[in-house]
């Protein structure tokens, strides 16, 4: 793995301890929304790259049924452990969760009816090359689907988070937030073009994650990509950051955060 992948592995391995809390339900909603647009049929084969805790992989496994199959790859072992437990709890036996770098699976050309990448493409230093690699794995008639965050993910939480990170440790201000690099339909469409993938369609979906209590905002911090920045701070700075962020959130009685997404998909004709 290169440094991009290693940072993602460290961040999301740590975030696994908060990943399934109620305020992080947007993971499952977005994964299910992506799979719903694939037109999967019983017996289909699916590859989920950057599968996390199984949000899209489990939805795909339900859709393809026991005669279908899902291979799901991620660099974060703790997230894969969560995914395996969730699949087992549902009695799903058509899932194969694998630890590895999603950019270099070594799988044969045209192996899958659908290849899915939800909130992971932006962790590749060369997103176009990663997208081209995913396209290689799609068989004729199959579909590639890539989902990214839309603009302003987690607002208003993200703004106050980054403002206070800058104040406490300027070197860490937005030093790890690659999800901001591709947040529009145009950017996702251009990614498909650069990768040599023709006929891509893009769609922007508004989203909102309710918070049962303002304090759940910190669960979002610790169960998302923001965790990497928190863990890079000194212990005293972490507590100071939490106090500042939560004082802001509580004072304004924040009851939801923004979770817009952009979905892109293309079918190999």
Secondary structure as GFF3:
##gff-version 3
##sequence-region A 1 269
A	DSSP	alpha_helix	3	15	.	.	.	ID=ss1
A	DSSP	three_ten_helix	22	24	.	.	.	ID=ss2
A	DSSP	alpha_helix	26	36	.	.	.	ID=ss3
A	DSSP	beta_strand	45	49	.	.	.	ID=ss4
A	DSSP	alpha_helix	55	64	.	.	.	ID=ss5
A	DSSP	beta_strand	69	74	.	.	.	ID=ss6
A	DSSP	alpha_helix	77	89	.	.	.	ID=ss7
A	DSSP	beta_strand	95	99	.	.	.	ID=ss8
A	DSSP	beta_strand	112	118	.	.	.	ID=ss9
A	DSSP	three_ten_helix	121	123	.	.	.	ID=ss10
A	DSSP	alpha_helix	127	136	.	.	.	ID=ss11
A	DSSP	beta_strand	138	149	.	.	.	ID=ss12
A	DSSP	alpha_helix	157	168	.	.	.	ID=ss13
A	DSSP	three_ten_helix	170	172	.	.	.	ID=ss14
A	DSSP	three_ten_helix	178	181	.	.	.	ID=ss15
A	DSSP	alpha_helix	185	194	.	.	.	ID=ss16
A	DSSP	beta_strand	201	205	.	.	.	ID=ss17
A	DSSP	beta_strand	208	210	.	.	.	ID=ss18
A	DSSP	alpha_helix	216	222	.	.	.	ID=ss19
A	DSSP	alpha_helix	227	232	.	.	.	ID=ss20
A	DSSP	alpha_helix	235	251	.	.	.	ID=ss21
A	DSSP	beta_strand	256	258	.	.	.	ID=ss22
A	DSSP	beta_strand	261	267	.	.	.	ID=ss23
###
